[in-house]
Amino acid sequence: MMKKIAFIVVVAACAFWACDKENPNTPIEKIEFGFIPEEQSVIEKYGIKEDGIFVGVNNSKVTNVNQFPVYAKRTDLKYSSENEDIVKINELGIITGVGKGEAFVYAESTNSALGLEKAKLKVYVDTIPVEKVTFSLKASSFDDHVELQKDTLFLNDTAVMSVVAEPLEASFADYVWESSNPSVLEVNGNVVTAKTVGGPVTISGNLKYKGTESTKKEYTWVVEEAELKGITVKKVNKIKILPLQSQPLMVTFDPQYASYKDYTAEYFEDKEKTKVKVNPSINISNGNLFVTSNNNNETTYVVLTSVRYPAVKSNSGEPAEFIIKRAE
């Protein structure tokens, strides 16, 4: 899903609250919307006059209101729209296009005693169509999947779908993805998760509103299990750490997109693994090394073993050596 970019127009005029402090008690004679420039092509297309402004559906522009004389005592304003099905205006004077058409927005003094006429601005609203859509995908299962129409997403992996519509101010640039079989490939927003082995499954996307064939995209994937082939644990010798503390341990998997990465840890007193350590001073789990006791200069040898593939052990079965030294 994409965010729409709102045009913000800054008008080079004195703000509603007068810059000139001269004669602050002078009564206000008139309030009106400031001039907001438009592109000539837009003016000609919609016949916009000086008292008008264009805004695209789902886009916003900032208006300003001037008072005359500019140094008069200020008054608070209340904004309203002639037709909120076409255009809305909030308490800050920001107008937002809602639907195609033309409608006035108003600004009036909240001080009824002033008896000022409402300022009005004619707003021309139209859809700004999407001219081009660019797609990109990112997942561990594949490096570049921009244009491929069929591929494999491995079990438990996720694919992030990125969509950019041009122009950026396009009115309907929200993109929605759907799965033909959510039990196999689940879609949540722009993230697709491989839930179970199966397929083929079609992932289809289109603009949320009035999508056309040129904005549609489909991917057909199957889900397979990616077998874990190896575990590598980075050896960290002479760890100086206080008891009951932990530190991250670099555990990497081959391939990184392996479907199952759960492992168990075995602890030994010697490098040859002839003597199991009954009460090791460390514990390795979820990529972290925990110090569990207050032993000093205690050496522990660790081997990680895959839960799903028992034959797969860290560093081809060679133990990683950890020397735990209590921090002084």
C-alpha positions in Angstrom: 0.0 0.0 0.0 1.4 3.4 -0.9 1.1 6.7 0.7 -0.2 9.6 -1.4 1.8 12.8 -1.5 -0.2 15.9 -0.8 0.7 19.1 -2.6 1.4 21.9 -0.2 1.1 25.4 -1.6 2.8 28.3 0.2 1.4 31.7 -0.7 3.7 34.7 -0.5 1.2 36.9 1.3 0.8 38.2 4.8 -0.7 35.5 7.0 -4.2 35.8 8.5 -2.7 37.1 11.7 -1.4 40.5 10.6 2.3 41.0 10.5 1.9 44.8 11.0 1.1 45.5 14.6 0.1 49.1 13.8 -3.4 50.1 15.0 -4.3 46.7 16.4 -7.8 47.8 17.4 -8.7 48.7 13.8 -11.9 46.7 12.9 -11.7 44.1 10.1 -13.5 45.2 6.9 -13.1 42.1 4.8 -11.7 38.5 4.8 -10.9 36.5 1.7 -8.9 33.5 0.5 -5.5 34.4 -0.8 -4.5 33.7 -4.4 -3.1 30.3 -5.1 -1.3 29.8 -8.4 -2.1 26.9 -10.7 -0.4 25.4 -13.7 -1.7 27.0 -17.0 -2.7 23.6 -18.3 -4.9 23.0 -15.3 -6.4 26.4 -15.5 -7.3 25.9 -19.2 -8.7 22.4 -18.6 -11.1 23.3 -15.8 -11.7 27.0 -16.6 -10.3 28.1 -13.2 -10.7 31.8 -12.3 -8.7 33.7 -9.8 -11.1 32.7 -7.1 -10.6 29.0 -7.8 -8.2 26.1 -7.1 -7.7 22.6 -8.3 -7.1 19.6 -6.1 -6.9 15.9 -7.0 -9.0 13.2 -5.3 -7.2 12.0 -2.2 -4.8 15.0 -2.4 -4.7 18.1 -0.2 -3.6 21.7 -0.5 -3.1 24.4 2.1 -5.1 27.6 1.7 -4.7 30.9 3.5 -7.1 33.7 4.4 -6.2 37.3 4.3 -7.8 40.1 6.3 -8.2 43.7 5.3 -6.8 46.0 6.5 -3.8 43.7 7.2 -3.1 45.4 10.5 -6.6 45.1 11.9 -7.4 43.1 15.0 -7.5 39.5 14.2 -10.5 37.1 14.5 -10.6 33.3 14.7 -12.0 31.5 11.6 -14.4 28.6 11.1 -14.2 26.7 7.8 -16.9 24.8 6.0 -17.6 23.1 2.7 -20.6 23.4 0.4 -20.5 19.7 -0.4 -18.2 17.3 1.6 -18.8 14.6 -1.0 -16.6 16.7 -3.3 -14.3 18.6 -1.0 -13.5 18.8 2.7 -11.7 21.6 4.6 -10.4 21.2 8.2 -9.9 23.6 11.0 -6.5 24.6 9.6 -7.8 25.5 6.2 -6.4 22.4 4.5 -8.7 21.3 1.7 -8.9 17.6 0.5 -10.4 16.3 -2.7 -13.1 13.7 -2.0 -14.9 13.2 -5.3 -15.1 14.6 -8.8 -17.0 17.9 -9.2 -17.0 21.5 -8.1 -17.9 23.0 -4.8 -17.2 26.1 -2.7 -15.4 26.1 0.7 -15.9 29.0 3.1 -14.1 30.8 5.8 -16.0 33.0 8.3 -15.3 34.9 11.5 -16.3 33.1 14.7 -17.1 36.6 16.1 -20.7 37.1 14.8 -20.7 40.7 16.1 -18.3 41.6 13.3 -20.9 40.8 10.7 -18.3 40.0 8.1 -19.2 38.3 4.8 -17.9 34.8 4.3 -14.7 34.3 2.3 -15.3 31.7 -0.4 -13.1 29.6 -2.7 -14.2 27.5 -5.6 -12.6 24.1 -5.6 -12.4 22.0 -8.8 -11.9 18.3 -7.9 -10.9 15.5 -10.3 -9.1 12.2 -10.2 -5.4 12.1 -11.1 -5.0 8.7 -12.9 -2.1 6.3 -12.4 0.1 6.4 -15.5 2.7 3.8 -14.5 3.2 1.2 -11.7 6.6 -0.2 -10.8 6.8 -3.5 -8.8 9.6 -4.9 -6.7 9.9 -7.9 -4.3 12.2 -8.8 -1.6 12.5 -12.2 0.1 15.3 -14.5 1.3 13.9 -17.1 -1.1 15.0 -15.1 -4.1 17.2 -12.2 -4.9 15.3 -10.5 -7.8 11.7 -11.3 -8.6 10.5 -8.2 -10.3 9.3 -9.7 -13.6 9.3 -13.5 -13.0 5.8 -14.9 -13.2 6.5 -18.2 -11.5 8.9 -19.1 -8.7 9.2 -20.8 -5.3 8.8 -19.2 -2.0 10.2 -21.4 0.7 8.3 -22.4 3.7 8.3 -19.9 6.6 9.8 -17.2 4.4 8.2 -13.9 3.7 8.1 -11.8 0.6 7.6 -8.0 0.8 5.8 -6.5 -2.2 6.7 -2.9 -3.0 4.6 -0.8 -5.4 5.3 2.7 -6.6 2.7 4.5 -8.7 3.4 7.5 -10.9 2.6 10.3 -10.7 3.1 10.3 -7.0 0.0 12.4 -6.5 -2.2 9.9 -8.3 -5.7 9.8 -6.7 -6.0 6.0 -6.3 -2.6 4.6 -5.6 -3.5 2.2 -2.8 -2.6 -1.3 -3.9 -4.3 -4.4 -2.6 -2.8 -8.0 -2.8 -4.9 -11.2 -2.6 -4.0 -14.9 -2.4 -5.9 -17.6 -4.2 -5.1 -19.9 -1.3 -4.4 -18.1 2.0 -3.7 -21.4 3.9 -0.6 -21.9 1.7 0.4 -18.2 1.0 -1.0 -15.8 3.5 -1.3 -12.1 2.5 -1.2 -9.3 5.2 -1.0 -5.9 3.6 2.0 -6.1 1.3 3.7 -9.0 3.1 3.2 -12.6 1.8 4.1 -15.5 4.2 4.6 -19.1 3.1 2.5 -21.0 5.6 2.4 -24.6 4.3 3.9 -26.6 1.5 1.6 -26.5 -1.5 0.6 -24.6 -4.6 0.7 -23.3 -7.2 -0.9 -20.2 -5.6 -1.7 -17.0 -7.4 -0.9 -13.7 -5.7 -2.8 -10.9 -7.5 -2.7 -7.2 -6.9 -4.6 -4.2 -8.2 -5.5 -0.6 -7.3 -8.0 -0.5 -4.6 -10.2 1.8 -6.6 -11.0 1.6 -10.3 -7.9 -0.4 -11.2 -7.2 -1.0 -14.9 -5.5 -3.9 -16.7 -2.3 -1.9 -16.9 -2.1 -1.7 -13.1 -2.7 -5.4 -12.4 0.0 -7.8 -11.4 0.0 -11.5 -10.8 2.6 -13.9 -9.4 2.2 -17.7 -9.3 4.3 -19.4 -6.7 4.6 -22.8 -5.1 5.7 -23.3 -1.5 8.5 -25.9 -0.8 10.5 -26.7 2.2 14.1 -25.4 2.1 16.3 -28.0 3.8 18.9 -26.8 6.2 22.4 -27.9 5.1 24.6 -26.3 7.7 25.0 -24.3 10.9 27.9 -22.1 11.7 28.5 -20.6 15.1 31.2 -17.9 15.5 33.7 -18.9 18.2 34.0 -16.3 20.9 36.9 -17.2 23.2 37.6 -15.7 26.7 34.2 -14.1 27.2 34.3 -11.7 30.0 30.8 -11.3 31.3 29.0 -11.1 34.6 26.8 -14.0 35.7 23.2 -14.0 34.5 24.1 -11.6 31.7 23.9 -12.5 28.0 25.3 -11.4 24.7 24.4 -12.0 21.1 26.0 -15.0 19.4 26.5 -15.1 15.6 24.7 -18.2 14.4 24.3 -18.4 10.6 22.5 -21.0 8.5 23.0 -22.5 5.1 20.9 -21.6 3.3 19.8 -18.5 5.2 16.2 -19.1 3.9 16.1 -22.6 5.4 12.5 -23.3 6.5 13.4 -24.7 9.9 16.2 -23.2 12.0 15.5 -24.6 15.4 18.5 -26.2 17.1 19.5 -27.8 20.4 22.9 -27.2 22.1 25.2 -29.9 23.5 27.9 -29.0 26.0 31.1 -30.8 26.6 34.1 -30.6 28.9 36.7 -31.5 26.2 37.2 -30.8 22.5 37.0 -34.4 21.6 33.4 -34.5 23.0 34.2 -37.5 25.2 32.7 -36.0 28.4 29.4 -34.3 28.5 29.1 -31.2 30.8 26.4 -31.9 33.2 25.9 -28.3 34.5 27.5 -26.0 32.0 28.1 -22.4 33.0 26.6 -21.2 29.7 23.4 -21.7 27.8 22.9 -21.0 24.1 19.4 -20.3 22.7 17.8 -18.1 20.1 21.1 -16.7 19.0 22.1 -15.6 22.4 24.7 -16.8 24.9 23.7 -16.7 28.6 26.1 -17.0 31.5 24.3 -19.1 34.1 26.9 -19.4 36.9 29.8 -17.6 38.6 32.5 -19.9 37.5 35.9 -18.4 36.6 38.0 -19.4 33.6 35.7 -22.3 32.8 36.0 -23.8 29.3 32.9 -25.2 27.5 32.7 -26.8 24.1 29.4 -26.4 22.3 27.8 -28.2 19.3 24.5 -27.0 17.8 22.3 -29.7 16.3 19.3 -29.0 14.0 16.0 -30.2 15.5 14.5 -31.1 12.2 17.6 -32.5 10.6 19.6 -34.3 13.3 22.5 -35.0 11.0 23.2 -31.3 10.6 25.5 -30.0 13.2 27.4 -26.7 13.7 30.8 -26.4 12.0 30.5 -30.0 10.7 30.4 -31.3 14.2 33.5 -29.5 15.4 32.8 -27.9 18.8 33.0 -24.2 19.4 35.2 -23.3 22.4 34.0 -20.8 24.9 36.2 -19.7 27.9 34.0 -17.9 30.4 35.9 -15.4 32.6 34.1 -13.6 35.3 34.3 -9.8 34.8 36.3 -8.3 37.6 
